[in-house]
Amino acid sequence: SPAKGVNSVFKNRLHPNFLNVLRDSLKREYKGNCDSPTSMIVVADGDMFQNDFSQKTGPMEMGYWRFTETRFANKTFLLNCLEYMTDNSGLLAVRSKDSKLRLLDRNRIKREETKWQFVNIGLPILIVLIFASAYIFFRKRKYEKKLTGEGKRKQDNA
């Protein structure tokens, strides 16, 4: 187990010449420690979190190697990495929690089926028809006045 407070092999191991270069280029003092705690995970394999894909069955479970039919703990590792990075100690309890399905009442579904079909299908169509009719009505009214007014002026001038 690492010593308490030691998170890196390279912590406080910068060469004094490098610190001088940093100080000169940044025009400020190098700050060796961070104000708030941080976390970082480095994974050297790019395929670590990649799922394999089968033409027959689709995407396979994370960490499954189809040639040897071996299951590795990639998924568990990823979940533990996320827990470490977010520092949620209660995340494990949430993952193991059983969820209860709250099914709908079948009798009520049958009773109210036509009402909800009308609300979801008929009502939007009805609203569109009302607005389209109003738009056409007001448009006709607006341009009929202009046309009848222009026709009268031409007859009066002749």
N, C-alpha and C positions, 0 to 999 in steps of 0.2 A: 504494500500500500504506500502511495507517495506521501511525502511529508505534507502537513497541513499548510495550505497557502502556496505550494509550489505547483504550478500548472504547466511549466515548460522547461525544457532543458536549456533553452537559449535565454531565459529570463535573466536580465541584468548581466549579460555576457557580451555586450557590445564593446568593441575595441575603443579606447580613448581617442584615437585618431579619427575614427568614424564619427564619434560624438562631436568632435570639433568641426568636422565637415558639415554635419547636420546643423549645428548651431550657427555656422557662418552662412549656409545657404538658406536656412529658414528664417534667420534673424530673430530667433527665439530659442529658449532653452528646451532641450529634449526632455520629454516627460516619459519616464520609464514605466510608470504604472498607470493603469486606467482608473478613472473615478468610480465607475460602476462595474460590477462583475459581468463578465462576458463568457461566452462559450463557443467553441468551434470544434467541428469534427471533420477530419480529412480522410477520405476514402480514395484509395489509389486505383480502384478498378471501376471503369466507366459502366460496365455491365452489371454492377452490383444490384441496381434497382430496376433492371430491365426484365420484362416478362418475355418468355419465349412464346411463339405463336405456332399453332398447328392448323393446317388447312381443314382438317376434319372437325376438330373440336373448338377452334378459335383460340383466344388467349389463354395461356396456362397460368397456374398459380405462381406468384413470385417465389423464386428460389428453386423451382422444379427443373431438374435436368432430365429431359425425356429419353436420352440415350441409355442412361443407367437407371432411370426411374428412381432417382434419389431426390429427397426434399432437403434443401439446406435451410438455414434459419435466416434467410435474407429479410423476410417480412418482419420477423421478430426484431431483428437488428435495426431495421428502419424505424419501427415503432418505438423502440428504446432510444434511438437517436433523437427522434422528435420529442420524446418525453424529456430527455436531457436538455435539449436546446430550449424548449419552452419552460422548463423547470416547473412543470405541473405535477406535483406529487400525487394528485388525485386522478391523474389520467389513467393509471392502471385500473383503478376501481371502476371507472367509467367503461373501459374496454371489457371488463368481465361482467358487467351488469346485464341482466336478462331484460329484454324489452318485451312488453306485453302488447299484443295486437288488440286494438279496440275495433271490433267488427261492427258493421252497420246493421241496423234492425231490418230484417228482410221484409216484414209486413209493412213497415212504414215506407220502404223503398217502392213496393208494389202500389201502395195507396197513392203516393205522391209522384209517381213516375211521369204521368202526362203533364202535370203542372210544371215540373222542372224541365221537361223537354220543350214546352212552350216558352218558358222563361229563357232558356238557353238558345233556342233556335228561332222560334216565332217572334219573340219580342224584338230582337235586333233587326230582323227583316222588316217588321212593322214600323220601327223607328226610322229606318232608312227610307221606307216608302212615304212616310209622313213628311220628312224633310225634303225629299225629292219633289213631292207634290207641291209643297209650299214654295220651293224654289222656282218650279215651272210656273206656278200661278202668278207669283210676284214678277217674274221676268216677262211673262206675256202682258201683264197689266202695264208694266213700265214701257215696253216698246210699242204696244198698241196705241197708247196715248201719243207717242211721238209720230207714228205713221199716220194716224187719223188727223193730227194737227198739220202735218206737212201736206197731206192730200187736199185739205180745205184751203190752204194758202195758195196752192197751184191753181185751184178752180177759181178762187177769188181774183187772182191776177189775170186770168185769161178772159 
